[in-house]
């Protein structure tokens, strides 16, 4: 069933609560929404489709929302299959429809739809082009690498709506997290996890997009995933500004611990205790072996300081910590203060590998001392642990 957003605009998206892993890797206990919109003006435009697994439900929403009319345009803001999978079916069902997208997006379409002729059926738009539907007029804005190269967003000059593609999206089906941002108890939590794991590598490109849309009089933001945003837009934009600049959002220490036999975790818990006794504003400890790695990436970016605690393994670094740091590398982790606890029973090597991996990251300061635990923490280690706590709290970038 569609949802009326205004006199001429309808929401025709669907929830997916059956999918367990988004993009085959991100746990989504509350599902995901595939957002799609319909503008019924002098001309009729469908704004994006949905994932193929929800084809029947979406087509029924579209049929009801069209109310007997035929669409003139299908606007494809983003070619990722969870938003464009039904483009081929739209071409088959509506022979006169025109596909509107970026030149790069149209170039990519044959990769996804075998046997569908696009000749004479597409319109490539560029930065600043206008799609005039009547009272509603969509102005297109390039958003390359947010988070694919063909992405564009559009701004409806009639009602001030920004159709933001994957920007400002979040995990969670609308039936669970709320249809509007104001209905969402904690929008930032899953939006942050979504941002840093899906879009986070492309902070410079997000900053470029923010600079393009900042002069606009935006009244609402309608992303391709997650709630529609109408209230407190400054809050959402401010968070995106912080995140895309790779700056800390919250003062605190995130302790990322990977422990084989419990000795490293014992040391990490003791350090957390010392930090709290010294007045650390917030200390968050995560077991990398048992927690969602996407949440750990989220927390690493959220907090201003991080402690890494891991044992040596095969002459290198215990794999859960290695995998975690590899994700931080490819997501652009930067502008942080980091401390290290390594554990080694005979030939400690974890600290060396952690420092090497951190060394590839921009503006990351590793504080002294590096604490080395031999198998199990002992009373003789407490002085070094206390010194590390002092350093991590006092060091500034």
Buried (B, 14 or more C-beta within 10 A) or exposed (E): EBBEBEEBBBBBBBBBBEBEEBEEEBEBEBBBBBBBBBBBBEBBBBBBBBBBBBBEBBBBBBEEBBEEEEBBBBBBBBBBBBBBBBBBBBBEBBEEBBBBBBEBBBBBBEEBBEEBEBEEBBEBBEEEBEBEBEBBBBBBBBBBBBBBBBBBBBBBBBBEBBBBBBBBBBBBBBEEBBBBBEEBEEBBBBBBBBBBBBBBBBBEBBBBBBEBBEEEEBEBBBBBBBBBBBEEBEEBBEBBBBBBBBBBBEEBBBBBBBBBEEBBBBBBBBBBBBBBEBEBBBBBBBBBBEBBBBBBBBBBBBBBBBBBBBBBBEEBBBBBBBBBBEBBBEBBBBBBBBBBBBBBEEEBBBBBBBBEBBEEBEEBBBBEBBBBBBEBBEEEBEEBBBBBBBBBBEBEE
